[in-house]
Amino acid sequence: MTLLDNPPTVDELNAFRKLIKDCNSRETADPEPILQWLKGLRNKTELKAKRIGLTEAQKWSADPATGNIIHDSGAFFSIEAVRVRAGNLREVVEWDQPIYNELEGGVLALITATRNDGISFLIQAKAEPGNIGTLQLAPTLQCTWSNLKIAHRGKRPVLAEALDDGAPGRLIYCAKHNEEGGRFWQKSNSNCIIHFPEPEWIEQRATDYFIWVSLPQIKALALIDNVLSPFVKTIIAPI
């Protein structure tokens, strides 16, 4: 069981919207402290990524029967191909293309807490190999179910326990959103907001790569190039 197995009511979301509205007037909208924090992390983060040939990728190989690229564990995603017949719907009548197939989907969660008489959102500076600037401001949790199940045999994502049924948070909003269909085959992610009445439980488990921000700050960051993950924007859209 996870927190996501008990979907919230519309009343809970409406109550949260009212709380956000009541707090807006006393919350800062200045994104500069967040940008300075991000700059400091970028300067000390050592993740290095370079493109290599697919045949060089360790633990990834082509299936002899299909040619699909798969991981040794059978988890995560595969790179397959799709043949499209579009009629007059698109620019061309038909085409073939590679496509990602990730059946389990993922979780995109923003954790919020009541702090300093306002509502704060916890975002993380997340390192991904394809990011411009290495780190991008992402949701509190941005992971696949394969990551949560530790298919990579590493560690659970930081704050993954916030999804556990015994965590003291309350699910405010949860809906499945279709992933970009030009690159992913029928994949959806669970977008959710989880509210904690106090921040201590979260702060005891977070790392230096997490920071509390206000909703006005998120909106200001959305106007700056290559800083804020599009996933953050989709999660806050219902608010």
C-alpha positions in Angstrom: 0.0 0.0 0.0 1.1 3.5 -0.8 -0.4 6.9 -0.2 -1.4 7.0 -3.8 -3.8 4.1 -3.2 -6.3 6.4 -1.4 -7.2 9.2 -3.8 -8.2 12.5 -2.3 -11.5 14.2 -2.7 -12.2 17.4 -4.6 -13.0 19.1 -1.3 -9.5 18.5 -0.1 -8.0 20.1 -3.2 -10.4 23.1 -2.9 -9.5 23.6 0.7 -5.8 23.6 -0.2 -6.5 26.1 -3.0 -8.1 28.4 -0.4 -5.2 28.0 1.9 -2.7 28.9 -0.9 -4.8 31.9 -1.8 -4.9 33.1 1.8 -1.1 32.8 2.1 -0.1 34.4 -1.2 0.0 38.0 0.0 2.6 37.3 2.7 4.9 35.0 0.6 8.0 36.2 -1.3 8.0 36.0 -5.1 11.7 36.8 -5.5 13.5 33.9 -7.3 17.0 35.2 -6.7 17.7 33.3 -3.5 16.8 30.1 -5.2 18.9 30.9 -8.3 21.9 31.6 -6.1 21.4 28.3 -4.2 21.2 26.5 -7.5 24.3 28.2 -8.8 26.3 27.1 -5.7 25.2 23.5 -6.2 26.0 23.5 -9.9 29.5 24.7 -9.0 30.2 21.8 -6.7 28.3 19.0 -8.4 30.6 16.5 -10.1 28.3 14.6 -12.4 29.8 14.3 -15.8 28.0 12.9 -18.9 29.0 12.3 -22.5 27.3 10.7 -25.4 28.5 7.2 -26.4 27.5 4.6 -28.9 24.6 2.3 -28.0 26.9 -0.7 -28.3 29.1 0.7 -25.6 26.3 1.1 -23.0 26.9 -1.3 -20.1 23.9 -3.5 -19.0 22.0 -2.5 -22.1 21.8 -4.7 -25.2 19.8 -5.5 -28.3 17.4 -8.4 -28.1 18.5 -10.9 -30.7 14.9 -11.6 -31.9 13.6 -8.0 -32.1 16.6 -5.7 -32.0 14.9 -3.8 -29.1 17.3 -2.2 -26.6 16.6 -3.5 -23.1 18.2 -3.4 -19.7 19.7 -6.6 -18.2 17.2 -6.4 -15.3 14.2 -6.3 -17.6 13.1 -3.2 -15.8 13.2 0.6 -16.6 12.4 1.1 -20.3 13.1 -0.4 -23.7 13.8 1.3 -27.0 11.5 -0.2 -29.6 10.0 0.9 -32.9 6.5 1.9 -34.0 4.9 2.0 -37.4 2.4 4.8 -37.8 -0.5 5.1 -40.4 -1.8 8.6 -39.9 -4.0 9.2 -43.0 -4.4 13.0 -43.3 -3.9 13.7 -39.5 -0.2 14.6 -39.7 2.4 16.1 -42.1 3.0 12.7 -43.7 0.7 9.7 -44.3 2.9 7.1 -42.6 6.3 6.7 -40.9 8.4 4.4 -38.7 10.3 5.7 -35.6 12.0 4.5 -32.4 10.0 4.9 -29.3 10.5 4.4 -25.5 8.3 1.7 -23.9 8.1 2.1 -20.1 5.1 0.1 -19.0 5.2 1.0 -15.3 5.3 4.8 -15.6 6.5 7.0 -12.8 5.6 9.3 -9.9 6.0 13.0 -10.0 5.2 14.4 -6.5 5.5 17.8 -4.9 5.7 17.8 -1.1 4.3 20.8 0.7 4.3 21.9 4.3 3.0 24.7 6.5 6.0 26.9 7.3 6.2 30.4 8.7 2.5 31.0 8.4 2.6 30.0 4.7 2.6 27.0 2.4 6.0 26.0 1.1 6.8 23.5 -1.7 9.9 21.3 -1.6 11.8 21.1 -4.9 15.0 19.4 -5.6 18.0 20.3 -7.7 18.0 17.0 -9.7 20.9 15.9 -11.8 20.1 14.2 -15.1 22.7 13.4 -17.9 20.8 15.4 -20.5 20.2 18.5 -18.4 21.5 21.9 -19.5 23.6 22.9 -16.5 23.5 19.4 -15.0 21.0 20.4 -12.3 17.4 21.3 -12.9 14.7 22.3 -10.3 12.5 19.3 -10.2 9.6 17.9 -8.2 10.4 16.5 -4.7 10.0 13.1 -6.2 10.6 12.3 -9.9 11.1 8.6 -10.4 9.9 5.5 -12.1 8.3 2.6 -10.3 11.4 0.7 -11.3 13.5 3.2 -9.2 11.1 2.9 -6.3 11.4 -0.9 -6.4 15.2 -0.6 -6.5 15.5 -2.5 -9.8 18.9 -0.9 -10.2 20.0 -2.5 -6.9 21.0 0.9 -5.6 19.1 3.1 -3.1 15.5 4.2 -3.0 15.1 7.9 -4.2 15.5 10.4 -1.4 12.1 11.0 0.4 10.5 8.0 -1.3 9.1 7.1 2.1 6.8 10.1 1.9 4.7 7.8 -0.4 4.5 5.0 2.2 1.1 4.5 3.8 2.5 5.3 7.3 3.9 8.7 6.4 2.3 11.7 8.1 1.5 13.5 4.9 -2.0 13.9 3.3 -2.6 13.4 -0.4 -4.1 16.6 -1.8 -4.2 15.9 -5.5 -3.4 12.9 -7.7 -4.0 12.3 -11.3 -2.4 10.3 -14.1 -0.9 12.4 -16.9 0.0 11.0 -20.3 3.7 11.3 -21.1 4.8 12.9 -24.3 3.4 10.5 -26.9 5.9 11.3 -29.6 8.7 9.7 -27.6 6.9 7.3 -25.1 4.5 4.4 -25.9 1.3 4.8 -23.9 3.1 5.9 -20.7 1.5 7.9 -17.9 2.9 9.4 -14.7 1.1 9.9 -11.4 1.2 13.6 -10.7 0.5 14.4 -7.1 0.7 17.0 -4.2 1.3 15.7 -0.7 0.8 18.1 2.2 2.5 17.7 5.6 1.2 19.8 8.5 4.7 20.4 9.8 8.1 20.3 7.9 10.2 18.5 10.5 9.5 14.9 9.2 10.6 16.0 5.7 13.6 18.0 6.8 15.0 15.1 8.7 15.2 13.1 5.5 16.0 15.7 2.9 19.5 16.4 1.6 21.3 19.6 0.7 19.8 19.3 -2.8 16.3 20.2 -1.6 14.9 23.6 -0.8 11.6 25.1 0.3 10.0 27.6 -2.1 6.8 29.5 -2.3 4.2 29.1 -5.1 5.0 32.7 -6.3 8.7 31.8 -6.5 7.8 28.8 -8.6 5.9 30.9 -11.0 8.8 33.4 -11.2 11.2 30.6 -11.9 9.0 29.3 -14.7 9.8 32.5 -16.6 13.6 31.8 -16.6 15.3 29.8 -19.3 16.4 26.2 -18.5 15.9 26.3 -14.7 12.5 24.8 -13.8 11.5 21.3 -14.8 8.3 21.1 -16.9 7.1 18.5 -14.5 6.8 21.1 -11.7 4.7 23.2 -13.9 2.2 20.4 -14.7 1.9 19.5 -11.0 1.0 23.0 -9.9 -1.4 23.6 -12.8 -4.5 22.4 -10.8 -3.8 24.8 -8.0 
